């Protein structure tokens, strides 16, 4: 018999500045929500023309970028380069070290490029793995409809209603669903027992929970679920004037200490100091950072 997960907390993600002129709504990695393993940070970003995330390093984590609108170019010091467009994702494993740039396309109408970026911790034994990328195109993502087509689920990673996602996307096990519910629709999504889970609301108002334990949440909120239980239920009222859209994410908690300094995520203070030293001295994974400047990041140089 399934056990519904209760809501631990729900809070609005406040907009702030980040990078070079970008605006983000950060919910994980704030005083409201830290130490939520394996998740380190969640940003809902809007990058207008002339803004972006020029050359910067990473070590010790994976980043998952989901583009909702526009296009973002990426380029790194190993010669990897490409573009993700609306509906696409990029899974990047920083491992022992990478330096890259993420820059938005200049949309003809001047509109912002909008998406989500999730930072996921790597198990300690994989912190020194070689960096890698995996681009997941919108066309590769299975899409299903349930509740008489009132609910649409994009299965980015994981399993829903008997349908599996593309496999081997990230080292740390994470399930990600993009769910849209029409007025009057409802859905119950099973999640692995013991995993940490949250929902982030993108559009409309959605009611989470079951029975008397229901909470209606508006746009741009992070809804954190208790670890106990194996399902999450959501619905949109018949009377709603628009669909409810949210990301539902769950991940396997890692039993390890997290010490983070900016883009470096290790398991000790010594590990962070070493990462800073390696980056500054171009060693132990950062050799190719010496003298490297991205082509796409040059648009930020004034």
Helices and strands as residue ranges (DSSP letters): E 7-12, E 15-18, E 22-28, E 39-47, E 52-58, E 61-69, E 71-76, E 81-85, E 89-93, E 98-104, E 113-121, G 124-126, E 132-136, G 138-140, E 142-146, E 151-157, E 159-160, E 163-164, E 174-181, E 186-190, E 196-203, E 206-210, E 213-217, E 221-225, E 231-235, E 244-251, E 259-261, E 264-266, H 269-281, G 287-289, G 296-300
